[in-house]
Amino acid sequence: MDYQRPQPVLPAWLRLWFPPTMAIIVIASKILNPDFYRDWIIHEIGLVELATPLAAIIGAVFGVLLIKRLLPTRDWLIIGWAATVTLACIYFAGEELSWGQQLFHWSTPEAIDKLNDQHETNLHNMSSWFDQKPRALLELWVVIGGILVPVREWKRGSPFTQGGLFYWFWPTMDVLPTAIMAELIRAPQRLKHVIGVKQLPVEIRWSEPQEYYFALFLAFYLASLYIRSKGRAPATTRTS
């Protein structure tokens, strides 16, 4: 069987050095200038809140390009998975922006307003099925697929047949730094609850930067898949 260790395909500056940038900006601004942090970093139209949907939109663009490239291969399972992740990016970006309400400030329709506990045009404030549960599944995939599987590949090589479904399903080392940052940025809040500390030296809205890293994870994942899929043979030209 043909095995191959998937090599990182994104530039080193992007996959290694770019992910920590947001955490540095968030924490440094909170320490050095709390007013700047409140008004420009964590505000609903601040850096974090806008960078998160932007990353998800970039991921969706790469997803669409990936699907277009894969259609001639007729690998419907892989195409279906790519479409699922792409739709997740679109949903992620739309919900983060309340489908445009955060930017254009329209009034929430009355039917949605009655169901939404934040009175916004989105689904994730209506039910945990649109918020906490999808988020938990995404975080599980980030931990397993973004950290454990790439580390395993780095140490032992890929256990998956090149070109098979799992070869495309599991992320590679391209997403490892982003996945680590996604877990590290929320660690202080979780540690606070575990040890029963009421106040940390630096208090930020830890969940918001984590959402950014989740979106960046999806963007890097789809971008790496798109690059890796280059030259993939159409179904009519494959040999068995």
C-alpha positions as CSV (number, residue, x, y, z in Angstrom):
1,M,0.0,0.0,0.0
2,D,1.2,3.5,-0.8
3,Y,1.9,5.4,2.4
4,Q,3.2,9.0,2.6
5,R,3.7,11.4,5.5
6,P,1.8,14.6,4.5
7,Q,4.2,17.5,4.5
8,P,3.2,21.0,5.5
9,V,2.3,23.0,2.5
10,L,1.5,26.5,3.9
11,P,4.4,29.0,4.3
12,A,6.3,28.7,7.6
13,W,5.6,32.4,8.4
14,L,1.8,31.7,8.0
15,R,1.4,28.4,9.9
16,L,4.1,29.0,12.6
17,W,4.4,32.7,13.3
18,F,1.1,34.2,12.4
19,P,-1.1,32.3,14.8
20,P,0.4,33.7,18.1
21,T,0.0,37.3,16.8
22,M,-3.6,37.6,17.8
23,A,-3.0,36.3,21.4
24,I,0.0,38.7,21.8
25,I,-2.1,41.7,20.6
26,V,-5.1,40.8,22.8
27,I,-3.1,40.2,26.0
28,A,-0.7,43.1,25.5
29,S,-3.5,45.6,24.8
30,K,-5.4,44.4,27.9
31,I,-2.3,44.9,30.1
32,L,-1.0,48.1,28.6
33,N,-4.1,49.9,27.5
34,P,-7.4,48.5,28.8
35,D,-9.4,51.3,27.1
36,F,-7.9,50.5,23.7
37,Y,-8.6,46.8,24.4
38,R,-12.2,47.5,25.1
39,D,-12.8,49.9,22.2
40,W,-10.7,48.4,19.4
41,I,-9.9,44.8,20.2
42,I,-12.8,43.0,21.9
43,H,-15.6,45.4,20.8
44,E,-18.4,43.8,18.6
45,I,-16.8,45.5,15.6
46,G,-13.2,45.3,17.0
47,L,-10.2,43.4,15.8
48,V,-11.2,40.0,17.2
49,E,-14.8,40.1,16.3
50,L,-14.0,41.1,12.7
51,A,-11.0,38.9,12.2
52,T,-13.0,35.8,13.2
53,P,-15.6,36.0,10.4
54,L,-12.9,37.1,8.0
55,A,-10.9,34.0,8.6
56,A,-14.0,31.9,8.2
57,I,-14.8,33.6,4.9
58,I,-11.3,32.9,3.6
59,G,-11.8,29.3,4.6
60,A,-15.0,29.2,2.7
61,V,-13.4,30.6,-0.4
62,F,-10.7,27.9,-0.3
63,G,-13.4,25.4,0.3
64,V,-15.3,26.4,-2.9
65,L,-12.1,26.3,-4.9
66,L,-11.3,22.9,-3.5
67,I,-14.7,21.5,-4.4
68,K,-14.4,22.9,-7.9
69,R,-11.1,21.2,-8.3
70,L,-12.3,17.9,-6.9
71,L,-15.5,17.6,-8.9
72,P,-13.8,16.0,-11.9
73,T,-12.4,13.3,-9.6
74,R,-15.9,12.2,-8.6
75,D,-14.7,11.4,-5.1
76,W,-18.0,12.1,-3.7
77,L,-17.1,11.3,0.0
78,I,-14.2,13.7,-0.1
79,I,-16.2,16.3,-2.0
80,G,-19.1,15.9,0.5
81,W,-16.7,16.4,3.4
82,A,-15.2,19.5,1.8
83,A,-18.7,20.9,1.2
84,T,-19.6,20.2,4.9
85,V,-16.5,22.1,6.2
86,T,-17.1,24.9,3.7
87,L,-20.7,25.3,4.9
88,A,-19.5,25.3,8.4
89,C,-17.2,28.2,7.6
90,I,-20.2,30.1,6.0
91,Y,-22.3,29.4,9.0
92,F,-19.5,30.5,11.4
93,A,-18.9,33.8,9.5
94,G,-22.6,34.5,9.2
95,E,-23.4,33.9,12.9
96,E,-20.4,35.9,14.0
97,L,-21.7,38.9,12.1
98,S,-25.3,38.1,12.9
99,W,-25.6,37.7,9.1
100,G,-24.7,41.4,8.5
101,Q,-26.5,43.0,11.4
102,Q,-23.3,43.8,13.3
103,L,-22.1,45.8,10.3
104,F,-25.3,47.4,9.0
105,H,-27.2,47.6,12.3
106,W,-30.7,46.7,11.1
107,S,-33.5,45.9,13.5
108,T,-34.0,42.3,14.4
109,P,-37.1,40.9,12.9
110,E,-39.9,40.5,15.5
111,A,-40.2,36.7,15.0
112,I,-36.4,36.2,15.6
113,D,-36.3,38.8,18.4
114,K,-38.8,36.8,20.5
115,L,-36.6,33.7,20.3
116,N,-33.2,35.2,20.6
117,D,-32.0,36.0,24.1
118,Q,-29.5,38.7,22.8
119,H,-32.2,40.1,20.4
120,E,-29.9,39.6,17.4
121,T,-30.4,38.1,13.9
122,N,-28.6,34.8,14.5
123,L,-29.3,31.2,15.6
124,H,-26.6,30.6,18.2
125,N,-28.3,32.7,20.8
126,M,-31.6,30.7,20.4
127,S,-30.5,27.2,21.3
128,S,-27.4,25.3,22.5
129,W,-27.9,23.1,19.4
130,F,-26.8,26.0,17.3
131,D,-24.0,27.1,19.7
132,Q,-22.4,25.0,22.5
133,K,-22.9,21.7,20.9
134,P,-21.5,22.5,17.4
135,R,-18.7,24.4,19.3
136,A,-17.9,21.3,21.4
137,L,-17.7,19.1,18.3
138,L,-15.4,21.6,16.6
139,E,-13.2,21.8,19.6
140,L,-13.0,18.0,19.8
141,W,-11.9,17.9,16.2
142,V,-9.4,20.7,16.8
143,V,-7.8,18.7,19.7
144,I,-7.9,15.2,18.0
145,G,-7.4,16.2,14.4
146,G,-5.4,19.4,14.9
147,I,-3.0,18.3,17.7
148,L,-3.0,14.5,18.3
149,V,-3.1,13.3,14.7
150,P,-0.5,15.7,13.3
151,V,1.8,14.9,16.2
152,R,1.3,11.2,15.5
153,E,2.1,11.8,11.8
154,W,5.2,13.8,12.7
155,K,6.5,11.1,15.0
156,R,5.6,8.0,13.0
157,G,4.5,9.0,9.5
158,S,1.0,8.9,8.1
159,P,-1.0,5.8,8.9
160,F,-3.4,6.5,6.0
161,T,-3.2,5.4,2.4
162,Q,-2.3,8.2,0.2
163,G,-5.4,9.5,-1.7
164,G,-7.8,7.7,0.6
165,L,-10.6,9.4,2.5
166,F,-8.7,9.6,5.8
167,Y,-5.7,11.0,4.0
168,W,-7.9,14.1,3.2
169,F,-10.1,14.1,6.3
170,W,-7.4,14.4,8.9
171,P,-5.5,17.8,9.2
172,T,-1.7,17.9,8.9
173,M,1.1,19.8,10.6
174,D,-0.1,23.0,8.9
175,V,-2.8,23.5,11.5
176,L,-0.9,22.3,14.6
177,P,0.3,25.8,15.9
178,T,-3.2,27.2,15.4
179,A,-4.9,24.3,17.2
180,I,-2.5,24.6,20.1
181,M,-3.2,28.3,20.4
182,A,-7.0,27.6,20.3
183,E,-6.6,25.5,23.5
184,L,-3.9,27.6,25.2
185,I,-6.0,30.8,24.9
186,R,-8.9,29.3,26.8
187,A,-6.7,27.5,29.4
188,P,-6.5,30.3,31.9
189,Q,-10.3,30.5,32.2
190,R,-10.6,26.8,32.6
191,L,-7.8,26.6,35.1
192,K,-9.5,29.4,37.0
193,H,-12.6,27.2,37.5
194,V,-10.6,24.1,38.4
195,I,-8.5,25.7,41.1
196,G,-11.3,28.0,42.3
197,V,-9.5,31.3,41.7
198,K,-11.9,34.3,41.6
199,Q,-9.6,36.7,39.7
200,L,-6.7,36.1,37.3
201,P,-3.9,38.6,36.9
202,V,-5.2,39.3,33.4
203,E,-8.9,38.9,32.7
204,I,-10.1,38.9,29.1
205,R,-13.0,37.4,27.2
206,W,-11.2,34.2,26.6
207,S,-13.9,32.6,24.5
208,E,-13.7,35.3,21.8
209,P,-10.0,34.8,20.8
210,Q,-10.7,31.0,20.9
211,E,-13.4,31.4,18.3
212,Y,-10.9,33.3,16.2
213,Y,-8.5,30.4,16.4
214,F,-11.2,28.0,15.5
215,A,-12.0,30.0,12.4
216,L,-8.3,30.2,11.5
217,F,-8.0,26.5,12.0
218,L,-10.7,25.9,9.4
219,A,-9.2,28.4,7.0
220,F,-5.7,26.8,7.2
221,Y,-7.2,23.3,6.9
222,L,-9.1,24.1,3.7
223,A,-6.2,26.1,2.3
224,S,-3.9,23.2,2.9
225,L,-6.3,20.7,1.3
226,Y,-6.7,23.0,-1.7
227,I,-2.9,23.1,-2.2
228,R,-2.5,19.4,-1.6
229,S,-5.2,18.6,-4.1
230,K,-3.3,20.1,-7.0
231,G,-2.8,17.6,-9.8
232,R,-5.3,15.2,-8.4
233,A,-6.3,13.0,-11.4
234,P,-9.9,13.1,-12.8
235,A,-11.8,9.9,-12.4
236,T,-11.7,9.1,-16.1
237,T,-7.9,9.2,-16.2
238,R,-7.1,7.2,-13.1
239,T,-5.5,3.8,-13.2
240,S,-6.3,1.1,-10.7
